[in-house]
Amino acid sequence: MTRIYPRKTLRRIIQAHEPTFKLSRNADIKVYVLYLMFLQRIVAEASRQAQMNRDSIIQSRHVTRALKMVLQQFKG
């Protein structure tokens, strides 16, 4: 079975940012899935922004607005 992303690289990135944390066996998979869900919400919100402006193409300004809104939701 082929892997969608290089797990070793992701684990190295996480360890570089938080060297004191010890990752469980599948923690990198959870981080990757949460990252994909985050990107999916940004795309959905950018699409809504484009529809509100009656644009047929998602532009960078739509993504910027969507990013601000989604980040506020994820601050928790």
C-alpha positions as CSV (number, residue, x, y, z in Angstrom):
1,M,0.0,0.0,0.0
2,T,1.4,3.4,-0.9
3,R,1.4,6.2,1.6
4,I,-0.2,9.5,0.9
5,Y,2.4,11.5,2.8
6,P,5.8,10.8,4.1
7,R,5.2,10.0,7.8
8,K,8.9,10.2,8.7
9,T,9.0,13.8,7.4
10,L,5.9,14.8,9.3
11,R,7.3,13.3,12.5
12,R,10.6,15.1,12.1
13,I,8.7,18.4,11.6
14,I,6.6,17.9,14.7
15,Q,9.7,17.0,16.7
16,A,11.6,20.0,15.4
17,H,8.9,22.4,16.7
18,E,8.3,20.6,20.0
19,P,11.4,18.6,20.9
20,T,10.2,17.9,24.5
21,F,7.0,16.1,23.2
22,K,7.1,12.4,22.7
23,L,4.7,11.3,20.0
24,S,2.6,8.2,20.2
25,R,2.6,5.7,17.4
26,N,-0.1,7.2,15.3
27,A,-0.1,10.9,16.4
28,D,1.3,12.0,13.1
29,I,-1.7,10.6,11.3
30,K,-4.0,12.5,13.6
31,V,-2.1,15.7,12.9
32,Y,-2.2,15.1,9.2
33,V,-6.0,14.5,9.2
34,L,-6.6,17.6,11.3
35,Y,-4.5,19.6,8.8
36,L,-6.5,18.3,5.9
37,M,-9.8,19.2,7.7
38,F,-8.5,22.7,8.3
39,L,-7.6,23.1,4.6
40,Q,-11.0,21.8,3.6
41,R,-12.8,24.3,5.8
42,I,-10.7,27.2,4.3
43,V,-11.6,26.0,0.8
44,A,-15.3,25.8,1.7
45,E,-15.4,29.2,3.3
46,A,-13.4,30.7,0.4
47,S,-16.0,29.3,-2.0
48,R,-18.8,30.9,0.1
49,Q,-17.0,34.2,-0.1
50,A,-16.7,33.9,-3.9
51,Q,-20.4,33.1,-4.2
52,M,-21.3,36.1,-2.0
53,N,-19.4,38.4,-4.3
54,R,-20.9,36.6,-7.4
55,D,-17.5,35.5,-8.6
56,S,-17.1,32.3,-10.5
57,I,-13.4,31.9,-9.5
58,I,-11.9,31.7,-6.0
59,Q,-9.4,34.5,-5.7
60,S,-6.7,35.2,-3.2
61,R,-8.8,37.8,-1.4
62,H,-11.5,35.2,-0.8
63,V,-8.9,32.8,0.7
64,T,-7.5,35.6,2.9
65,R,-11.0,36.4,4.3
66,A,-11.8,32.7,4.7
67,L,-8.5,32.2,6.5
68,K,-9.3,34.9,9.0
69,M,-12.7,33.4,9.7
70,V,-11.5,29.8,10.0
71,L,-8.6,30.8,12.3
72,Q,-11.0,32.5,14.7
73,Q,-13.1,29.3,14.8
74,F,-10.0,27.1,15.5
75,K,-8.6,29.3,18.3
76,G,-11.0,27.5,20.7
